[in-house]
Structure formats: C-alpha cells, structure tokens
Amino acid sequence: MDAVNIEEIIIKKELKSFIIPLSKEEYAQLEANIVKEGCRDPLIFWMTKDGPVLVDGHNRFKICGEHNLNFKSKILPFENEEEVKLWMLNNQLGRRNLTSDQISYYRGLKYNSLKRQRGGYDNVQSKGQKELSTSERLAEDFKVSESTVKRDAKYASGLDIIGKSNPRLKLKILNGEVKVNKADIRLLNDGGDALLKNIKNEADLYNKAKLIKENILDEVESALTEIKEKQIEEAKEYFESKEPLFQEKDDQIVRIKGKVISAINRAINNKDMDAIDELRKLIERLENLLFS
C-alpha cells in the first residue's frame, strides 16, 4: 500500500459528484460495516503536483474521519482527469448492485467521455480492416446493440442537464425513487438553453419533453413541405436518361423504397427504435445508389 498524508488529501467536487451518491440507507449500512469491521478496501488516489486527489472511497474517507479509523491507500498512475473519470466509470460498471437505469447512465457517460477524447478508443487495426467506432466497440464490450449505446449516451446527457438545475431530481431518478420515461430524458438533448434552464420536478420534465417533441415534429413537417417539384422532376429525368443496363439498380431502389416505407410504419406504429436505425441505414443505401 502507498503512504498518503491525510492533511494533504484533495477532494475535488467534480470527481466526487461524478458518481451516483449512496442513498441514506446504503450509507448507513456502509458506516455500520466499517465501524464493525474496519475499512477493508484501500482508498484510491491520483498523485498530482498539488497533492493526492481522492478518486475512489469518498464515503469511506468521510466515515473513517468521523470515527477516527485508519484506512489503506493506493496511488494509481493517471495521466489526466479524463483518465481518472474513465477509471471511475469502469470501476462502477464492474459492480453488481447497479440498477438497469444506473448501468445505462454509466454506459452513456463512458461513451460521451470517450467521444470527447481523440477518436474514442485507439483503434489500431491491421491493414484492410474496418476501424470500429466508439459506439461499435462499446456495443461489443457490453453485449448490447450500437443503438442502445447511443441511446444511453443521450440518457446520460439528459440526466446531466437535469442535474445542473435540479441535482436532487437527478439522484431520485437514478435511485428509482422517481419514475420517468427515459425517452423524455433523452429528448432534453434537443431542447434549447432557455427551455432547460430550470427543471422543477418530474411533471415539469414531462411537459418540457412534450414541448420539445412537438417542436421536432413541426421542424420535420416544415422540412418535408420544402421539397420542391423541381427536385422530383430532376430525379425523374435522371432515371429516364439511364440505359436499360441501369434497370437492375432501378429494381433495387424500388425494393429499398418498400423497406423504407415498412421501417417507417414499424417505427411510428410500434415506437420501434431498431426500425429507426434500420431506416437510417436504408436511406444511406438509397443515397449511395442514387448518386453513385
């Protein structure tokens, strides 16, 4: 174990608040265990030029101080604060007592943290191999779909938006004390600063998410009405100008069109996120065919 001077220990608020706080019951149970058995697990520190920064064990550190108990310490060689946060996320995700919402939150935070770094993962691939994106790699690591990872990222960002004005509500949501629709939380990423400046409670969250949804639908409808007849005529002329050899591609476009319509119906009728992801891929394929 590494020696750390207690008087030099630095508690950084941004690191302490990065992890979901324990509930009153959980804290009381931890305190009882430490008072009875001592602090068994070492506290983790990051040694900086200003002194040792506490990374893991904030609750244990507080309890040990209040009861005048000794604790073990361990220093890990972190390069910067982003690396510290990533370690904290991995450490939390390795625990077994997380709820599904908490797992989604941490998984989303990890994606957002990696995306802020240069290209996410260091994807050094052999020549000719396709380089995996951050979402693809995390999907493999967590055995979930890529769309789940991206939804988790929006969920984490949405909860952090709530936390800026109402940290108590954020904590209640993560601890399961308040039940809200995860889709409403994800929608907060598409709201304006003025709209999201102050989220008072779960009812206010619902109303603001509803307003954001209505604004998005209005924008989509407005964009669709801007498609001009000229564009349709140009597309028609484009297909008519092709040789008969193009017929195979034409048939393929018709098939993709049918799949797009089917995916739209599934997405709207069943609120199917997988259908929306499929729709994005189909539109991309259609674009490649039209302009290749």
Stockholm file with secondary structure:
# STOCKHOLM 1.0

chainA/1-292         MDAVNIEEIIIKKELKSFIIPLSKEEYAQLEANIVKEGCRDPLIFWMTKDGPVLVDGHNRFKICGEHNLNFKSKILPFENEEEVKLWMLNNQLGRRNLTSDQISYYRGLKYNSLKRQRGGYDNVQSKGQKELSTSERLAEDFKVSESTVKRDAKYASGLDIIGKSNPRLKLKILNGEVKVNKADIRLLNDGGDALLKNIKNEADLYNKAKLIKENILDEVESALTEIKEKQIEEAKEYFESKEPLFQEKDDQIVRIKGKVISAINRAINNKDMDAIDELRKLIERLENLLFS
#=GR chainA/1-292 SS CCCCCGGGCBCCHHHHTTSCCCCHHHHHHHHHHHHHHCCCSCEEEEEETTEEEEEECHHHHHHHHHTTCCCCEEEECCSSHHHHHHHHHHHHHTCSCCCHHHHHHHHHHHHHHHHHSTTSSCCCCCTTCCCCCHHHHHHHHHTSCHHHHHHHHHHHHHHHHHHHHCHHHHHHHHTTSSCCCHHHHHHGGGSCTTTTSCCCSHHHHHHHHHHHHHHHHHHHHHHHHTCCHHHHHHHHHHHHTSCGGGHHHHHHHHHHHHHHHHHHHHHHHHCCHHHHHHHHHHHHHHHHHHHC
#=GC SS_cons         CCCCCGGGCBCCHHHHTTSCCCCHHHHHHHHHHHHHHCCCSCEEEEEETTEEEEEECHHHHHHHHHTTCCCCEEEECCSSHHHHHHHHHHHHHTCSCCCHHHHHHHHHHHHHHHHHSTTSSCCCCCTTCCCCCHHHHHHHHHTSCHHHHHHHHHHHHHHHHHHHHCHHHHHHHHTTSSCCCHHHHHHGGGSCTTTTSCCCSHHHHHHHHHHHHHHHHHHHHHHHHTCCHHHHHHHHHHHHTSCGGGHHHHHHHHHHHHHHHHHHHHHHHHCCHHHHHHHHHHHHHHHHHHHC
//
